[in-house]
Amino acid sequence: MDSPGYNCFVDKDKMDAAIQDLGPKELSCTELQELKQLARQGYWARSYALRGKVYQRLIRDIPCRTVTPDASVYSDIVSKIVGKHSSSSLPLPEFVDNTQVPSYCLNTRGESAVRKILLCIANQFPDISFCPALPSVVALLLHYSIDEAECFEKACRILACNDPSKKLIDQSFLAFESSCMTFGDLVNKYCQAAHKLMVAVSEDVLQVYADWQRWLFGELPLNYFARVFDVFLVEGYKVLYRVALAILKFFHKVRAGQPLESDNVKQDIRTFVKDIAKTVSPEKLLEKAFAIRLFSRKEIQLLQMANEKALKQKGITVKQKSVSLSKRQFVHLAVHAENFHSEIVSVKEMRDIWSWVPERFALCQPLLLFSSLQHGYSLTRFYFQCEGHEPTLLLIKTTQKEVCGAYLSTDWSERNKFGGKLGFFGTGECFVFRLQPEVQRYEWVVIKHPELTKPVSLETTTAASPHCHSMSSDPADRLSPFLAARHFNLPSKTESMFMAGGNDCLIVGGHLPSTSGQASACPWSLSLGGGCRVTGS
């Protein structure tokens, strides 16, 4: 079969090998729901001409700011911007952060055109300060554009989207870093086995997750990235999270139990993604991505906002060139051998626990609020020391030398709303865990019978809080994406609460799947799953 009419930027042989042109030539669908299904099924994925038409149509329909640069602007400015530079010596804008321009199936002329387009975008969008994903987007669009000017216009419309509910590409360091934090939170929730592996083999797991956009925008082969981009244009940013989570799941499945190929798990994942065709097809990758029952778009937006707020409070809004003040350094310094001491856990164990904490709080240093060695075993004193702090981390060492604990998302003062009676509160971000005799984390529980929980004999108890800032009445300070009971398969709002505190006991819920498929509470020993009850004196 003859090659389709590729544009002058495409290497025909590479393109024929990467994506066969066997699909339909027309698309008559106009309904969004049907478009979503067709995008996921890859309806236009095997037709070069049809994919170009669909991209043109989808991007044309993006709501943009009133003045958005178009193809005519490019024609007017390109010669002035490029000047006398030779095609091979064109610099890249600073906002791409030294990101390599992927060639995919572009020829030499196409690779040079990408650089020209990026420079012209930088001229027209001076507010873009950090956008390492853009070279990949421009390179992909150039495969399916008539000329450079059309590609420039498409990229500009994506960047100029002004629909607040349709986030497309991060354009600042703050947005990029908060996206990395949000991805880390989602991994913590949806890829627990992979997360456990990352914690075990990497010195800084958050640094690994900071690479997630590069997996998609740079390492994925063209036929995979184009399939992801097809769905991304229809469904938005959430698709990127889904696919990155699926990549991590496949990486864990292939590499679990095997020695890593290098001392650098970050590089191992990049290599895995680059060679992903050896493991899974584009269809299977998307199938896995959409099998993940992810939180709603609204809740992910709330989490993103909360992460951005935490970064702003730490003053991390731009990438520093000389002295790096990146969020990753704050995470590393949060639990450091020189500033952390505990009778219950080691620095290494505390760092592992900190890797489970929502990333907006992992920015902060733990502040000791209560220790049974200092404050005794009075539950009243425990409440007194902990109230006014949110969230808190509870660490317990039993007389049998078992170490367990809980992450508690809500201020213990909420218990006062129940007039001294035992009442449940908290959010789905709560979890319980065990460190000794083995590490295990448990989430989500329905506590139907609190009376079934039994007291545990304590040797030492401590409570700590991420020391970010004082409690505030600003609702944004309490943003949590995990508030809706429907995400936990729970029958009522009451059963989506995970903390309870009375005058004689406190209870924290964890996850215990049962044979009936329902979650249920059980006595503390985390070896059995379930709830923790600490009896006060």
Phi, psi and omega per residue, in radians:
M1 nan 2.376 -3.135
D2 -1.173 2.606 3.078
S3 -1.159 2.532 3.073
P4 -1.197 3.057 -3.084
G5 -1.375 1.312 3.105
Y6 -1.103 2.730 3.073
N7 -1.383 3.091 -3.022
C8 -1.291 -0.055 -3.107
F9 -1.683 -0.146 -3.000
V10 -1.758 2.376 2.994
D11 -1.414 1.909 -2.999
K12 -1.034 -0.731 -3.103
D13 -1.139 -0.772 3.126
K14 -1.116 -0.710 -3.087
M15 -1.188 -0.746 3.108
D16 -1.041 -0.667 -3.124
A17 -1.279 -0.583 -3.068
A18 -1.392 -0.801 -3.056
I19 -2.407 1.898 3.109
Q20 -1.251 2.505 -3.101
D21 -1.721 1.551 -3.044
L22 -2.230 -0.007 -2.964
G23 -1.569 -3.032 3.130
P24 -1.195 2.820 -3.091
K25 -1.866 -0.213 -3.086
E26 -2.312 2.723 3.083
L27 -2.402 2.067 -3.097
S28 -1.795 -0.159 -3.069
C29 -1.145 2.478 3.101
T30 -2.197 -0.345 -3.109
E31 -1.322 2.375 -3.096
L32 -1.040 -0.756 -3.090
Q33 -1.088 -0.707 3.124
E34 -1.218 -0.659 3.088
L35 -1.069 -0.699 3.118
K36 -1.047 -0.791 -3.135
Q37 -1.126 -0.759 -3.134
L38 -1.148 -0.652 3.115
A39 -1.132 -0.772 3.139
R40 -1.145 -0.604 -3.140
Q41 -1.364 -0.222 -3.130
G42 1.359 0.623 -3.058
Y43 -1.008 -0.762 -3.111
W44 -1.765 0.170 -3.041
A45 -1.222 -0.429 -3.065
R46 -1.874 0.313 3.057
S47 -2.221 1.948 -3.134
Y48 -1.020 -0.831 -3.090
A49 -1.145 -0.756 -3.086
L50 -1.198 -0.694 3.118
R51 -1.060 -0.711 3.099
G52 -1.048 -0.751 3.124
K53 -1.140 -0.734 -3.113
V54 -1.154 -0.757 3.095
Y55 -1.017 -0.767 -3.134
Q56 -1.051 -0.743 -3.093
R57 -1.233 -0.837 -3.104
L58 -1.108 -0.710 -3.116
I59 -1.280 -0.603 3.084
R60 -1.083 -0.541 -3.095
D61 -1.495 -0.020 3.108
I62 -1.211 2.205 3.092
P63 -1.197 2.177 -3.047
C64 -2.158 2.852 3.029
R65 -1.065 2.739 -3.003
T66 -0.964 -0.823 -3.135
V67 -1.794 1.731 3.113
T68 -2.094 2.191 -3.114
P69 -0.990 2.406 3.124
D70 -2.078 -2.966 -3.062
A71 -1.065 -0.634 -3.115
S72 -1.150 -0.590 3.098
V73 -1.094 -0.753 3.138
Y74 -1.036 -0.800 -3.140
S75 -1.041 -0.579 -3.113
D76 -1.320 -0.590 -2.961
I77 -1.840 -0.306 -2.957
V78 -1.047 -0.746 -3.108
S79 -1.172 -0.604 3.121
K80 -1.223 -0.680 -3.087
I81 -1.263 -0.822 -3.075
V82 -1.273 -0.651 3.096
G83 1.066 -2.394 -3.067
K84 -1.662 0.173 3.116
H85 -1.100 2.447 2.988
S86 -1.309 2.715 -3.072
S87 -0.993 -0.619 -3.058
S88 -1.381 -0.283 -3.069
S89 -1.884 0.203 3.136
L90 -1.134 2.227 3.109
P91 -1.321 2.852 3.064
L92 -1.753 2.592 3.077
P93 -1.033 2.628 -3.130
E94 -1.087 -0.517 -3.037
F95 -1.195 -0.228 3.108
V96 -1.417 -0.134 3.022
D97 0.999 0.845 3.094
N98 1.069 0.327 3.086
T99 -1.137 2.337 3.079
Q100 -1.241 2.464 3.101
V101 -1.440 2.006 3.130
P102 -1.218 2.397 -3.121
S103 -1.502 -0.466 -3.061
Y104 0.871 -1.998 3.123
C105 -2.000 0.457 3.113
L106 -1.418 2.598 3.009
N107 -1.532 -3.067 -3.100
T108 -1.028 -0.712 3.132
R109 -1.098 -0.685 3.134
G110 -1.162 -0.708 3.125
E111 -1.085 -0.700 3.100
S112 -1.185 -0.658 -3.137
A113 -1.096 -0.646 3.117
V114 -1.042 -0.765 3.138
R115 -1.111 -0.715 3.123
K116 -1.098 -0.752 -3.127
I117 -1.133 -0.729 3.132
L118 -1.080 -0.720 3.124
L119 -1.133 -0.676 3.116
C120 -1.223 -0.607 3.059
I121 -1.119 -0.745 3.119
A122 -1.048 -0.630 3.112
N123 -1.162 -0.639 -3.065
Q124 -1.581 -0.282 -3.125
F125 -2.209 1.234 -3.115
P126 -1.151 -0.264 -3.130
D127 -1.409 -0.204 3.093
I128 -1.319 2.109 -3.103
S129 -1.944 -0.368 -3.104
F130 -2.744 1.991 -3.073
C131 -2.681 1.178 -3.096
P132 -1.166 -0.240 3.126
A133 -1.383 -0.328 -2.974
L134 -1.101 -0.713 3.124
P135 -0.959 -0.719 3.128
S136 -1.153 -0.711 -3.137
V137 -1.119 -0.813 3.136
V138 -1.111 -0.738 3.141
A139 -1.075 -0.748 3.117
L140 -1.131 -0.837 -3.111
L141 -1.065 -0.559 -3.117
L142 -1.161 -0.489 3.065
H143 -1.072 -0.508 -2.987
Y144 -2.075 0.509 3.113
S145 -2.104 2.648 -3.141
I146 -1.198 -0.712 -3.123
D147 -2.664 -3.130 -3.115
E148 -1.075 -0.706 -3.087
A149 -1.085 -0.715 3.126
E150 -1.163 -0.719 3.102
C151 -1.078 -0.762 3.094
F152 -1.008 -0.802 -3.119
E153 -1.109 -0.726 3.119
K154 -1.066 -0.828 -3.138
A155 -1.082 -0.702 3.140
C156 -1.116 -0.678 3.139
R157 -1.160 -0.655 3.082
I158 -1.115 -0.742 -3.119
L159 -1.244 -0.515 -3.045
A160 -1.641 0.155 3.130
C161 -0.960 2.238 -3.119
N162 -2.025 0.325 3.053
D163 -1.510 1.927 -3.069
P164 -1.073 -0.368 -3.129
S165 -1.574 -0.016 -3.072
K166 -2.212 1.279 3.092
K167 -1.214 2.365 -3.114
L168 -2.047 -1.126 -3.077
I169 -2.278 2.344 3.064
D170 -1.156 2.334 -3.070
Q171 -2.179 0.160 3.077
S172 -2.478 2.797 3.120
F173 -1.121 -0.633 3.110
L174 -1.067 -0.829 3.140
A175 -1.123 -0.724 -3.131
F176 -1.110 -0.843 -3.112
E177 -1.138 -0.689 3.135
S178 -1.194 -0.539 3.050
S179 -1.153 -0.690 3.089
C180 -1.107 -0.718 3.100
M181 -1.118 -0.747 3.138
T182 -1.104 -0.725 3.096
F183 -1.077 -0.732 3.092
G184 -1.038 -0.711 3.081
D185 -1.085 -0.720 -3.121
L186 -1.209 -0.664 3.065
V187 -1.057 -0.767 -3.139
N188 -0.997 -0.578 -3.094
K189 -1.552 -0.753 -2.949
Y190 -1.834 -0.259 -3.103
C191 -2.258 0.996 -2.999
Q192 -1.143 -0.630 3.122
A193 -1.162 -0.761 3.108
A194 -1.147 -0.679 3.132
H195 -1.097 -0.694 3.123
K196 -1.082 -0.704 3.097
L197 -1.133 -0.758 -3.129
M198 -1.074 -0.737 3.135
V199 -1.090 -0.655 -3.082
A200 -1.249 -0.624 -2.981
V201 -1.845 -0.141 -3.096
S202 -2.041 2.546 3.118
E203 -1.265 -0.592 -3.129
D204 -2.396 1.675 -3.069
V205 -1.098 -0.542 -3.127
L206 -1.186 -0.525 3.083
Q207 -1.178 -0.590 3.083
V208 -1.125 -0.805 -3.107
Y209 -1.230 -0.384 3.094
A210 -1.149 -0.227 -3.110
D211 -1.594 0.059 -2.939
W212 -1.082 -0.641 -3.124
Q213 -1.212 -0.544 3.115
R214 -1.126 -0.568 3.086
W215 -0.970 -0.742 -3.083
L216 -1.466 -0.877 -3.056
F217 -1.680 1.242 3.096
G218 2.649 -0.862 -3.063
E219 -1.586 -0.593 -3.140
L220 -1.068 2.359 3.038
P221 -1.076 2.788 -3.040
L222 -0.958 -0.820 -3.058
N223 -1.135 -0.473 3.069
Y224 -1.379 -0.846 -3.101
F225 -1.086 -0.685 3.134
A226 -1.111 -0.673 3.103
R227 -1.128 -0.720 3.092
V228 -1.103 -0.756 -3.108
F229 -1.157 -0.595 3.076
D230 -0.949 -0.862 -3.086
V231 -1.310 -0.637 3.130
F232 -1.003 -0.740 -3.138
L233 -1.124 -0.482 -3.135
V234 -1.555 -0.708 -2.966
E235 -1.894 -0.317 3.064
G236 1.680 -2.921 -2.928
Y237 -1.082 -0.547 -3.095
K238 -0.989 -0.541 3.119
V239 -1.027 -0.663 -3.117
L240 -1.105 -0.761 3.083
Y241 -1.038 -0.790 -3.110
R242 -1.007 -0.859 -3.060
V243 -1.180 -0.708 3.115
A244 -1.108 -0.684 3.066
L245 -1.104 -0.718 3.122
A246 -1.111 -0.705 3.100
I247 -1.036 -0.773 -3.126
L248 -1.147 -0.660 3.092
K249 -1.099 -0.773 3.126
F250 -1.167 -0.675 3.106
F251 -1.051 -0.782 3.132
H252 -1.115 -0.719 -3.119
K253 -1.084 -0.712 -3.094
V254 -1.348 -0.692 -2.993
R255 -1.676 -0.226 -3.117
A256 -1.022 2.256 3.130
G257 1.458 -0.097 3.115
Q258 -1.872 2.604 3.039
P259 -1.184 2.458 3.106
L260 -1.207 2.665 -3.045
E261 -1.311 -0.283 3.103
S262 -2.579 3.095 3.080
D263 -1.393 0.005 -3.022
N264 -2.047 1.720 -3.102
V265 -1.111 -0.521 3.102
K266 -1.038 -0.792 3.123
Q267 -1.224 -0.610 3.114
D268 -1.082 -0.699 3.123
I269 -1.174 -0.726 3.104
R270 -1.016 -0.786 3.135
T271 -1.121 -0.708 3.113
F272 -1.047 -0.780 -3.116
V273 -1.158 -0.717 -3.141
K274 -1.059 -0.626 -3.119
D275 -1.839 0.502 -3.012
I276 -1.090 -0.388 3.134
A277 -1.074 -0.385 3.102
K278 -1.267 -0.297 -3.002
T279 -1.949 -0.781 -2.984
V280 -2.653 2.587 3.109
S281 -1.437 2.849 3.060
P282 -0.995 -0.649 -3.122
E283 -1.138 -0.770 -3.138
K284 -1.199 -0.593 3.105
L285 -1.097 -0.819 3.134
L286 -1.198 -0.608 3.102
E287 -1.073 -0.767 3.101
K288 -1.133 -0.722 -3.105
A289 -1.062 -0.737 -3.068
F290 -1.537 -0.039 3.020
A291 -1.460 -0.235 3.121
I292 -1.344 2.191 -3.106
R293 -1.496 1.376 -3.015
L294 -1.314 2.764 3.049
F295 -1.072 2.838 -3.121
S296 -1.169 2.789 3.123
R297 -1.028 -0.687 -3.140
K298 -1.095 -0.763 -3.101
E299 -1.212 -0.611 3.075
I300 -1.166 -0.650 3.077
Q301 -1.091 -0.710 3.104
L302 -1.092 -0.727 3.109
L303 -1.125 -0.726 3.102
Q304 -1.059 -0.754 3.121
M305 -1.090 -0.733 3.140
A306 -1.125 -0.698 3.122
N307 -1.176 -0.691 3.097
E308 -1.094 -0.724 -3.132
K309 -1.082 -0.723 3.129
A310 -1.122 -0.690 3.118
L311 -1.140 -0.737 3.121
K312 -1.087 -0.698 -3.137
Q313 -1.139 -0.452 3.076
K314 -1.577 -0.026 3.138
G315 1.312 0.361 -3.122
I316 -1.737 1.551 -3.109
T317 -2.134 -0.355 3.121
V318 -2.349 2.728 3.093
K319 -1.452 2.157 -3.122
Q320 -1.475 2.446 -3.113
K321 -1.511 -0.641 -3.052
S322 -1.634 -1.291 3.114
V323 -1.663 1.896 -3.061
S324 -1.226 2.197 3.061
L325 -2.005 0.633 -3.075
S326 -1.169 2.760 -3.122
K327 -1.045 -0.534 -3.108
R328 -1.101 -0.643 3.131
Q329 -1.159 -0.659 3.119
F330 -1.094 -0.664 3.135
V331 -1.123 -0.765 -3.122
H332 -1.127 -0.720 -3.106
L333 -1.306 -0.327 -3.090
A334 -1.022 -0.732 3.120
V335 -2.151 1.544 -3.059
H336 -2.028 2.567 -3.096
A337 -0.969 -0.530 -3.077
E338 -1.428 -0.381 -3.081
N339 -2.073 0.213 -3.117
F340 -2.299 2.319 3.074
H341 -2.525 2.373 3.127
S342 -2.621 2.531 3.050
E343 -1.452 -0.154 -3.017
I344 -1.850 -0.776 -3.064
V345 -2.212 2.707 3.062
S346 -1.471 2.972 3.077
V347 -1.045 -0.750 3.137
K348 -1.059 -0.781 3.135
E349 -1.127 -0.694 3.136
M350 -1.151 -0.643 3.084
R351 -1.126 -0.661 3.098
D352 -1.099 -0.766 3.097
I353 -1.084 -0.748 -3.114
W354 -1.083 -0.473 3.111
S355 -1.251 -0.289 3.080
W356 -1.550 -0.361 -3.072
V357 -1.218 2.461 3.059
P358 -0.840 2.393 -2.920
E359 -1.093 -0.469 -3.131
R360 -1.173 -0.386 3.087
F361 -1.705 -0.359 3.097
A362 -1.181 -0.208 3.043
L363 -1.172 -0.365 -2.877
C364 -1.824 2.684 3.068
Q365 -1.372 2.468 3.079
P366 -1.228 2.389 3.134
L367 -2.018 2.105 -3.127
L368 -1.184 2.183 3.132
L369 -1.870 -0.696 -3.036
F370 -2.542 2.398 3.027
S371 -2.465 2.283 3.140
S372 -1.119 -0.438 3.095
L373 -1.187 -0.562 -3.134
Q374 -1.682 -0.656 -2.948
H375 -1.933 -0.064 -3.137
G376 1.472 -2.867 -3.032
Y377 -1.973 0.337 -3.132
S378 -1.343 2.187 3.103
L379 -1.170 -0.604 3.090
T380 -1.061 -0.753 3.112
R381 -1.150 -0.658 3.089
F382 -0.999 -0.868 3.129
Y383 -1.072 -0.753 -3.104
F384 -1.035 -0.746 -3.108
Q385 -1.263 -0.563 -2.995
C386 -1.655 -0.438 -3.090
E387 -1.110 2.457 -3.096
G388 1.656 -0.007 3.127
H389 -2.131 2.403 -3.100
E390 -2.708 2.168 -0.002
P391 -1.490 3.091 3.064
T392 -2.297 2.776 3.121
L393 -2.152 2.174 -3.105
L394 -1.830 2.202 3.104
L395 -2.054 2.333 -3.081
I396 -2.311 2.321 3.003
K397 -2.066 2.115 -3.069
T398 -1.489 2.959 3.100
T399 -1.163 -0.305 3.063
Q400 -1.579 0.196 3.099
K401 1.217 0.262 3.016
E402 -1.360 2.517 3.130
V403 -2.096 2.190 -3.136
C404 -2.520 3.098 -3.134
G405 3.122 -2.972 -3.091
A406 -2.685 2.538 2.962
Y407 -1.729 2.179 -2.995
L408 -2.078 2.011 -2.956
S409 -1.375 -0.333 -2.939
T410 -2.115 2.578 3.123
D411 -1.057 2.329 -3.139
W412 -1.122 -0.260 3.110
S413 -1.146 -0.285 3.099
E414 -1.047 -0.440 -3.115
R415 -1.102 -0.411 -3.088
N416 -1.208 -0.263 -3.133
K417 -1.242 -0.202 -3.048
F418 -1.765 0.202 3.042
G419 1.079 0.654 3.115
G420 1.538 -0.207 3.105
K421 -1.496 2.779 3.139
L422 -1.318 2.024 -3.141
G423 -2.353 2.627 -3.052
F424 -1.685 2.512 3.094
F425 -2.654 -2.941 -3.109
G426 1.757 -3.123 -3.131
T427 -2.315 3.049 -3.119
G428 -1.217 -0.048 3.053
E429 -1.364 -0.225 3.105
C430 -1.109 2.565 2.983
F431 -2.701 2.770 3.036
V432 -2.006 2.781 -3.086
F433 -2.639 2.888 3.052
R434 -2.324 2.418 3.098
L435 -1.907 -0.619 3.125
Q436 -2.245 2.375 0.146
P437 -1.374 -0.214 3.049
E438 -2.568 2.771 -3.072
V439 -1.422 2.281 3.080
Q440 -2.744 2.443 3.089
R441 -2.073 2.479 -3.091
Y442 -2.223 2.428 3.132
E443 -2.293 2.837 3.012
W444 0.919 2.135 3.093
V445 -2.632 2.579 2.945
V446 -1.835 2.014 3.131
I447 -1.678 1.710 -3.106
K448 -1.553 -0.528 -3.064
H449 -2.336 1.405 -3.134
P450 -0.991 -0.435 -3.099
E451 -1.182 -0.238 3.136
L452 -1.326 -0.334 -3.127
T453 -1.290 2.524 -3.090
K454 -2.022 2.610 3.109
P455 -1.083 2.612 3.081
V456 -2.021 2.454 3.136
S457 -1.362 2.157 -3.053
L458 -1.809 2.434 2.955
E459 -1.700 -0.831 -3.119
T460 -2.505 2.467 3.080
T461 -2.354 2.396 3.010
T462 -2.373 2.680 3.025
A463 -2.293 2.370 3.140
A464 -2.320 2.778 3.105
S465 -2.297 2.429 2.995
P466 -1.030 2.071 -3.019
H467 -1.501 1.396 3.139
C468 -1.728 -0.979 -3.065
H469 -2.886 2.930 3.131
S470 -1.239 2.826 3.073
M471 -1.067 2.467 -3.109
S472 -2.245 2.708 3.086
S473 -1.460 -0.091 -3.141
D474 -1.172 2.087 -3.123
P475 -0.987 -0.497 -3.121
A476 -1.099 -0.427 3.129
D477 -1.216 -0.307 -3.094
R478 -1.965 0.351 -3.132
L479 -1.048 2.278 3.047
S480 -2.496 2.352 -3.115
P481 -1.466 -0.085 -2.953
F482 -1.901 0.833 -3.038
L483 -1.707 -0.356 -3.007
A484 -1.479 2.160 -3.106
A485 -1.091 -0.446 -3.069
R486 -1.087 -0.416 -3.113
H487 -1.350 -0.194 -3.095
F488 -1.857 0.084 -3.043
N489 0.989 0.653 -3.122
L490 -1.771 2.527 -3.052
P491 -1.319 -0.285 -3.129
S492 -2.666 2.848 3.124
K493 -1.107 -0.642 -3.121
T494 -0.995 -0.684 -3.064
E495 -1.439 0.067 3.021
S496 -1.699 0.144 3.088
M497 -1.622 2.527 -2.920
F498 -2.170 -0.035 -3.108
M499 -2.266 2.546 3.027
A500 -2.579 2.421 3.138
G501 -2.446 2.128 3.075
G502 -2.063 -2.979 -3.113
N503 -1.306 -0.369 -3.075
D504 -2.055 -0.101 3.137
C505 -2.830 2.820 2.938
L506 -2.276 2.599 -3.078
I507 -2.290 2.390 3.058
V508 -2.224 2.354 -3.105
G509 -1.648 2.628 3.040
G510 -2.350 -2.961 -3.045
H511 -1.789 2.273 3.027
L512 -2.473 1.736 3.096
P513 -1.192 2.437 3.130
S514 -1.967 3.005 -3.106
T515 -1.152 -0.408 3.141
S516 -1.458 -0.097 -3.126
G517 1.584 -0.153 3.106
Q518 -1.532 2.649 3.002
A519 -1.518 2.578 -3.118
S520 -2.576 2.863 3.135
A521 -1.590 2.718 3.062
C522 -2.643 2.975 3.120
P523 -1.036 2.793 -3.138
W524 -1.062 -2.754 -1.987
S525 0.354 1.883 -3.118
L526 -1.165 -0.215 3.040
S527 -1.130 -0.363 3.081
L528 -1.734 -0.039 -3.095
G529 1.621 -2.882 2.706
G530 1.373 -2.429 -2.864
G531 -1.702 2.823 3.103
C532 -2.162 2.281 3.080
R533 -2.182 2.169 3.110
V534 -1.948 2.034 -3.113
T535 -1.532 2.273 -3.108
G536 -1.613 2.881 3.120
S537 -1.983 nan nan
